[in-house]
Structure formats: C-alpha cells, structure tokens
C-alpha cells in the first residue's frame, strides 16, 4: 500500500486554535478523511506542527521549527513588510524542498478586521505566494476559498470563531478545500516519485 506523509506546518490556524486557545481542532483530520476517500489504497499520515503566535520572521521560531522537522501575534499583525515575510516564507519553503519534500503553500485568510494597510499587505503577500514558481512548489488560495469580508453573516458565524481563528466547522472546511486542491496534484505525480 502506498504511503504519503504530510507535514501541516504553521501557526494557530494550522494548530486548529479556537475558543481562545481552550480547544484545538486541526484541519488535518478532515484533510486526511477526504484524501482517504479519494485514494482508498493510499495510507495517509499527517503531522501537525502548528504553534500559535509563531512568526516567520524574528523573533519567531518558524525557520528553526521547520529545520527541526526537515533534517500572540502574527507577521501581518506585527506590521512586517511584505518583502520581509515573503523572504522568510521562501527560506522555510527551501528547507522543505531541499529535504526532498514538496510544498503546498497556503495564502493567508482574511480576518474580521478591515484595515486598508492590513488588507493591502495581505493581498500583496498572497499574490506573491500564488505567483511563486519553483520545482516542487505548489500554492493554494485559501483566502479565496474561505472568505470573510464578502461572506454572508451566517457563513462568518458558522466558520469563524473570534474573527481570526475558525470554528470546528471552519477547520473541517479548511481541511476539505485543501484536500480537494491537493488530490489532483497527487494524482498527477510521477509514479516513480513517492513524495508529493
């Protein structure tokens, strides 16, 4: 039986943080469920490495944690420059790619807060993520898949816990939409390549 190991790496959204950190519901459970339905002969293993509050750039431990795996603010909230965050992300992606892994990078979802500066920075960074080209690198527009600003009140109430983090249903949706995007990438892989 073919095996697929996936590292879900990031911060609080990866960890499945909700109810102000009293509960966690990572998206990997639903992700694995959807992939297993699509590929019943595939044994899927997921590891969640989500650290609430971690940053891509200093003083965060994002790169150190990524290096370990492969060998209460976020970067936007800290008002980091897009180029600085994007450079940090590329360093993290390169660590994974150099280990022989593939990368499926996710864009940054909207939060309830509307701010011209925050929204502009998020849009610019997400555009850079989606435009990034590198062997073994893929991107998925999670921001578009789980909207906040243009979503209905009912959708926001069901999917968003505190305006930034998701509810259990929201994390299940996150796992589902990521798996739906990932499945054709896996199906199209080179049969000699065990690591998508």
Residue frames relative to the residue before (quaternion, step in Angstrom):
aa qw qx qy qz dx dy dz
X 1.0000 0.0000 0.0000 0.0000 0.00 0.00 0.00
X 0.4296 -0.6999 0.4985 0.2776 3.62 -0.77 0.97
X 0.2156 -0.7743 0.5870 0.0967 3.54 -1.14 0.74
X 0.0829 -0.7798 0.6199 0.0275 3.54 -1.10 0.75
X 0.1202 -0.7897 0.6000 0.0442 3.57 -0.74 1.08
X 0.0607 -0.8072 0.5868 -0.0212 3.55 -0.80 1.07
X 0.2071 -0.7478 0.6215 0.1078 3.54 -0.96 0.97
X 0.1695 -0.7529 0.6310 0.0796 3.57 -0.71 1.14
X 0.0095 0.8527 -0.5134 0.0964 3.54 -0.14 1.33
X 0.4219 0.6973 -0.5156 0.2644 3.57 -0.94 0.86
X 0.6410 -0.5117 0.3884 0.4201 3.54 -1.05 -0.78
X 0.8665 -0.1030 0.0461 0.4862 3.61 -0.99 -0.77
X 0.6433 0.5127 -0.3444 0.4523 3.62 0.98 -0.68
X 0.6272 0.5086 -0.3325 0.4873 3.59 1.10 -0.61
X 0.6731 0.5043 -0.2897 0.4569 3.57 1.01 -0.81
X 0.4278 -0.7109 0.4595 0.3170 3.59 1.20 -0.40
X 0.1930 0.8317 -0.4911 0.1726 3.55 1.22 0.62
X 0.2715 0.7290 -0.6135 0.1359 3.57 -0.97 0.89
X 0.7506 0.3166 -0.3028 0.4946 3.58 -1.35 0.24
X 0.6440 -0.5665 0.2980 0.4190 3.56 0.96 1.04
X 0.7196 -0.4594 0.2440 0.4600 3.57 1.04 0.76
X 0.4913 0.6487 -0.4452 0.3737 3.58 1.23 0.15
X 0.7823 0.1567 -0.0907 0.5960 3.57 1.23 -0.47
X 0.1553 -0.7667 0.6182 0.0767 3.53 -1.29 0.56
X 0.0276 0.7766 -0.6275 0.0482 3.56 -1.04 0.84
X 0.1389 -0.8363 0.5240 0.0822 3.62 0.33 1.20
X 0.5604 -0.6378 0.4302 0.3068 3.55 -1.14 0.74
X 0.5165 0.6873 -0.4154 0.2972 3.61 1.16 -0.41
X 0.5849 0.5908 -0.3810 0.4045 3.61 1.08 -0.57
X 0.6982 0.4385 -0.2601 0.5026 3.56 0.87 -0.96
X 0.5896 0.5715 -0.3548 0.4471 3.58 1.07 -0.75
X 0.6895 0.4766 -0.2719 0.4727 3.57 0.85 -1.03
X 0.6286 0.5477 -0.3285 0.4439 3.59 1.00 -0.82
X 0.6817 0.4821 -0.2868 0.4698 3.58 0.88 -0.98
X 0.6640 0.4959 -0.3156 0.4622 3.62 0.91 -0.85
X 0.6464 0.5212 -0.3247 0.4528 3.60 0.98 -0.80
X 0.6217 0.5226 -0.3353 0.4774 3.59 1.10 -0.67
X 0.7026 0.4668 -0.2649 0.4671 3.58 0.97 -0.86
X 0.7887 0.1588 -0.0591 0.5910 3.58 1.10 -0.76
X 0.1222 -0.8566 0.4955 0.0754 3.62 0.42 1.19
X 0.6826 0.4710 -0.2964 0.4737 3.61 1.15 -0.44
X 0.5967 0.5638 -0.3508 0.4506 3.58 1.30 0.10
X 0.2522 -0.7405 0.6044 0.1509 3.58 -0.90 0.95
X 0.1219 -0.8229 0.5548 0.0139 3.57 -0.43 1.28
X 0.0767 -0.7708 0.6323 0.0163 3.56 -0.89 1.02
X 0.0508 -0.7930 0.6064 0.0287 3.58 -0.88 0.90
X 0.1241 -0.7408 0.6555 0.0783 3.51 -1.22 0.68
X 0.2171 -0.7760 0.5810 0.1144 3.56 -0.80 1.03
X 0.0084 0.7702 -0.6356 0.0522 3.53 -0.77 1.13
X 0.2465 0.7616 -0.5474 0.2442 3.52 0.39 1.32
X 0.0608 -0.8043 0.5911 -0.0058 3.57 -0.68 1.08
X 0.3633 -0.7530 0.5013 0.2229 3.60 -0.31 1.23
X 0.8160 0.2601 -0.2097 0.4718 3.53 -0.98 0.93
X 0.5121 0.6551 -0.4388 0.3407 3.61 1.18 -0.15
X 0.2704 -0.7605 0.5773 0.1231 3.53 -1.23 0.61
X 0.5275 -0.6074 0.4919 0.3330 3.54 -1.24 0.55
X 0.7790 0.2704 -0.1339 0.5496 3.57 0.97 -0.87
X 0.7277 -0.4283 0.3041 0.4410 3.57 -1.30 0.35
X 0.5912 -0.1577 -0.7908 -0.0168 1.66 -1.93 1.60
X 0.3438 0.7791 -0.4704 0.2313 3.61 1.19 0.40
X 0.3971 -0.7168 0.5290 0.2206 3.55 -1.31 0.38
X 0.2316 0.8300 -0.4825 0.1569 3.57 1.32 0.31
X 0.7213 0.4472 -0.2597 0.4607 3.58 0.73 -1.07
X 0.6413 0.5225 -0.3280 0.4562 3.58 0.97 -0.78
X 0.6550 0.4952 -0.3137 0.4769 3.58 0.98 -0.81
X 0.6402 0.5163 -0.3281 0.4647 3.58 1.00 -0.80
X 0.6369 0.5189 -0.3296 0.4653 3.59 0.98 -0.82
X 0.6382 0.5250 -0.3251 0.4598 3.59 0.97 -0.81
X 0.7070 0.4651 -0.2718 0.4583 3.59 0.90 -0.87
X 0.7647 0.3402 -0.1931 0.5121 3.60 1.02 -0.64
X 0.7120 0.4168 -0.3525 0.4417 3.85 0.37 0.22
X 0.1260 0.1122 -0.4030 0.8995 -10.58 19.65 -16.29
X 0.4473 0.6340 -0.4713 0.4194 3.37 0.69 1.50
X 0.3323 -0.7125 0.5639 0.2529 3.55 -1.22 0.27
X 0.7218 -0.4518 0.2935 0.4345 3.55 -1.30 0.21
X 0.6611 0.4887 -0.3186 0.4719 3.58 0.96 -0.82
X 0.6509 0.5242 -0.3095 0.4536 3.56 0.98 -0.86
X 0.6469 0.5022 -0.3007 0.4888 3.58 1.20 -0.56
X 0.3876 -0.7483 0.4404 0.3096 3.54 1.40 -0.08
X 0.2063 0.7759 -0.5567 0.2133 3.54 0.95 0.92
X 0.5642 -0.5901 0.4715 0.3333 3.51 -1.25 0.56
X 0.5912 -0.5979 0.4125 0.3506 3.57 -1.04 0.83
X 0.6637 0.5115 -0.3175 0.4439 3.60 0.86 -0.92
X 0.6458 0.5236 -0.3207 0.4538 3.59 1.01 -0.78
X 0.6691 0.4775 -0.3015 0.4831 3.61 0.92 -0.87
X 0.6614 0.5147 -0.3072 0.4509 3.58 0.90 -0.95
X 0.6306 0.5176 -0.3318 0.4736 3.60 0.99 -0.77
X 0.6527 0.5114 -0.3073 0.4669 3.59 0.97 -0.85
X 0.6393 0.5139 -0.3231 0.4721 3.58 1.01 -0.80
X 0.6466 0.5190 -0.3249 0.4549 3.59 0.93 -0.86
X 0.6255 0.5244 -0.3409 0.4665 3.59 1.02 -0.74
X 0.6568 0.4970 -0.3113 0.4740 3.60 0.95 -0.84
X 0.6461 0.5125 -0.3214 0.4654 3.60 0.93 -0.87
X 0.6570 0.5264 -0.3127 0.4399 3.58 0.94 -0.88
X 0.5954 0.5502 -0.3645 0.4582 3.59 1.06 -0.70
X 0.6845 0.4746 -0.2840 0.4750 3.57 0.88 -0.94
X 0.6781 0.5019 -0.2969 0.4473 3.59 0.85 -0.96
X 0.6691 0.4999 -0.3025 0.4593 3.60 0.97 -0.82
X 0.6306 0.5167 -0.3394 0.4693 3.60 1.22 -0.39
X 0.5959 -0.5747 0.3582 0.4316 3.59 1.30 -0.15
X 0.5300 0.6220 -0.4083 0.4068 3.58 1.29 -0.02
X 0.3799 -0.6439 0.5959 0.2933 3.53 -1.37 0.14
X 0.2781 -0.7581 0.5688 0.1560 3.58 -1.21 0.46
X 0.0588 -0.7245 0.6846 0.0544 3.54 -1.07 0.86
X 0.1406 -0.8123 0.5647 0.0375 3.55 -0.19 1.32
X 0.2550 -0.7635 0.5799 0.1253 3.54 -1.08 0.82
X 0.4457 -0.6569 0.5255 0.3061 3.55 -1.06 0.68
X 0.5564 -0.6140 0.4588 0.3209 3.55 -1.30 0.39
X 0.3780 -0.7479 0.4956 0.2284 3.59 -0.65 1.07
X 0.5773 -0.5618 0.4638 0.3688 3.52 -1.31 0.37
X 0.2452 -0.7095 0.6312 0.1952 3.53 -1.29 0.43
X 0.7046 -0.4697 0.3209 0.4242 3.55 -1.27 0.20
X 0.6176 0.5635 -0.3409 0.4299 3.58 1.05 -0.76
X 0.1526 -0.7576 0.6288 0.0860 3.53 -0.99 0.90
X 0.1482 0.7597 -0.6132 0.1576 3.52 -0.71 1.14
X 0.5173 -0.6618 0.4380 0.3203 3.57 -0.77 0.98
X 0.6796 0.4854 -0.2944 0.4647 3.60 0.88 -0.93
X 0.6803 0.4880 -0.2921 0.4624 3.61 0.83 -0.98
X 0.6792 0.4919 -0.2926 0.4595 3.58 0.88 -0.95
X 0.6468 0.5149 -0.3116 0.4684 3.58 1.02 -0.80
X 0.6550 0.5057 -0.3085 0.4691 3.59 0.95 -0.89
X 0.6491 0.5160 -0.3160 0.4610 3.59 0.92 -0.91
X 0.6636 0.5128 -0.3041 0.4519 3.58 0.89 -0.94
X 0.6666 0.4999 -0.3002 0.4643 3.57 0.94 -0.89
X 0.6715 0.4840 -0.3005 0.4738 3.59 0.93 -0.87
X 0.6557 0.5078 -0.3181 0.4594 3.59 0.94 -0.84
X 0.6186 0.5278 -0.3412 0.4716 3.59 1.05 -0.71
X 0.6483 0.5078 -0.3201 0.4684 3.61 0.99 -0.80
X 0.6323 0.5212 -0.3327 0.4668 3.61 0.98 -0.79
X 0.7030 0.4702 -0.2747 0.4575 3.59 0.83 -0.97
X 0.7005 0.4628 -0.2715 0.4705 3.62 1.09 -0.62
X 0.4825 0.6932 -0.4318 0.3166 3.60 1.23 -0.34
X 0.0952 -0.7883 0.6077 0.0145 3.56 -0.94 0.97
X 0.2800 0.7300 -0.5846 0.2164 3.56 -0.77 1.05
X 0.5569 -0.6002 0.4440 0.3639 3.59 -1.02 0.70
X 0.8128 0.2205 -0.2000 0.5008 3.53 -0.86 1.05
X 0.6322 0.5254 -0.3229 0.4690 3.58 1.30 -0.02
X 0.0023 -0.7643 0.6442 -0.0305 3.54 -1.02 0.93
X 0.1668 -0.7860 0.5871 0.0980 3.58 -1.17 0.50
X 0.1246 -0.7673 0.6262 0.0606 3.53 -1.22 0.63
X 0.3667 -0.7520 0.5128 0.1924 3.57 -0.85 1.01
X 0.1427 -0.8201 0.5533 0.0318 3.55 0.21 1.34
X 0.5830 0.5914 -0.3670 0.4191 3.59 1.08 -0.68
X 0.6981 0.4472 -0.2642 0.4929 3.57 0.94 -0.86
X 0.6621 0.5324 -0.3070 0.4289 3.59 1.04 -0.74
X 0.7742 0.1506 -0.0907 0.6080 3.59 1.13 -0.64
X 0.0679 -0.8419 0.5351 0.0151 3.57 0.28 1.27
X 0.2431 -0.7418 0.5998 0.1757 3.53 -1.28 0.39
X 0.7244 0.4783 -0.2763 0.4124 3.58 0.55 -1.15
X 0.7863 0.3127 -0.1687 0.5055 3.60 0.84 -0.91
X 0.4847 0.6687 -0.4336 0.3604 3.60 1.25 0.11
X 0.5879 -0.5602 0.4431 0.3796 3.53 -1.26 0.37
X 0.6403 -0.5085 0.4061 0.4082 3.55 -1.26 0.41
X 0.6418 0.5355 -0.3216 0.4449 3.59 0.97 -0.84
X 0.6506 0.5081 -0.3155 0.4680 3.58 0.95 -0.87
X 0.6672 0.5009 -0.3074 0.4578 3.59 0.86 -0.93
X 0.6673 0.4990 -0.3096 0.4581 3.60 0.92 -0.85
X 0.6874 0.4759 -0.2824 0.4703 3.59 1.04 -0.75
X 0.7891 0.3788 -0.1697 0.4529 3.58 0.90 -0.91
X 0.7631 0.3454 -0.1897 0.5123 3.62 1.06 -0.65
X 0.3768 -0.7600 0.5001 0.1745 3.53 -0.84 1.08
X 0.8371 0.0267 0.0517 0.5439 3.57 0.67 -1.11
X 0.6799 -0.4790 0.2865 0.4756 3.57 1.20 0.39
X 0.7442 0.2734 -0.1766 0.5833 3.58 1.27 -0.33
X 0.7668 0.3106 -0.1597 0.5385 3.56 0.75 -1.09
X 0.4860 -0.6832 0.4791 0.2598 3.53 -1.26 0.46
X 0.5008 -0.5855 0.5305 0.3536 3.52 -1.37 0.12
X 0.7063 -0.3904 0.3281 0.4909 3.60 -1.24 -0.08
X 0.6549 0.5018 -0.3105 0.4721 3.59 0.96 -0.87
X 0.6405 0.5330 -0.3192 0.4514 3.56 1.04 -0.76
X 0.6711 0.4750 -0.3006 0.4833 3.58 0.96 -0.82
X 0.6136 0.5233 -0.3528 0.4745 3.61 1.09 -0.62
X 0.6259 0.5123 -0.3314 0.4858 3.59 1.05 -0.75
X 0.6251 0.5423 -0.3306 0.4537 3.57 0.98 -0.85
X 0.6707 0.4946 -0.2949 0.4676 3.59 0.87 -0.92
X 0.6528 0.5251 -0.3069 0.4517 3.56 1.01 -0.84
X 0.7133 0.4512 -0.2838 0.4551 3.61 0.73 -0.99
X 0.6278 0.5124 -0.3481 0.4712 3.60 1.06 -0.64
X 0.6551 0.5076 -0.3119 0.4646 3.60 0.94 -0.87
X 0.6363 0.5276 -0.3302 0.4558 3.60 0.98 -0.82
X 0.6695 0.4664 -0.2959 0.4967 3.60 1.07 -0.67
X 0.6740 0.5214 -0.2883 0.4367 3.57 0.99 -0.88
X 0.5994 0.6277 -0.3608 0.3413 3.61 0.94 -0.90
X 0.7072 0.4321 -0.3043 0.4697 3.68 0.74 -0.83
X 0.5868 0.5500 -0.3749 0.4612 3.60 1.15 -0.53
X 0.6644 0.4878 -0.3004 0.4800 3.57 0.97 -0.85
X 0.6616 0.5248 -0.3065 0.4392 3.60 0.91 -0.91
X 0.7162 0.4538 -0.2422 0.4717 3.59 1.10 -0.71
X 0.4548 0.7127 -0.4502 0.2873 3.59 1.23 -0.09
X 0.6096 -0.5244 0.4589 0.3778 3.50 -1.35 0.38
X 0.4851 -0.6968 0.4364 0.2979 3.64 -0.66 1.00
X 0.6519 0.5069 -0.3204 0.4641 3.60 1.14 -0.49
X 0.6529 0.5053 -0.2966 0.4800 3.57 1.28 -0.26
X 0.2272 -0.8090 0.5331 0.0988 3.59 -0.48 1.21
X 0.7408 0.4472 -0.2136 0.4534 3.59 1.16 -0.28
X 0.0936 0.7789 -0.6170 0.0615 3.60 -0.02 1.16
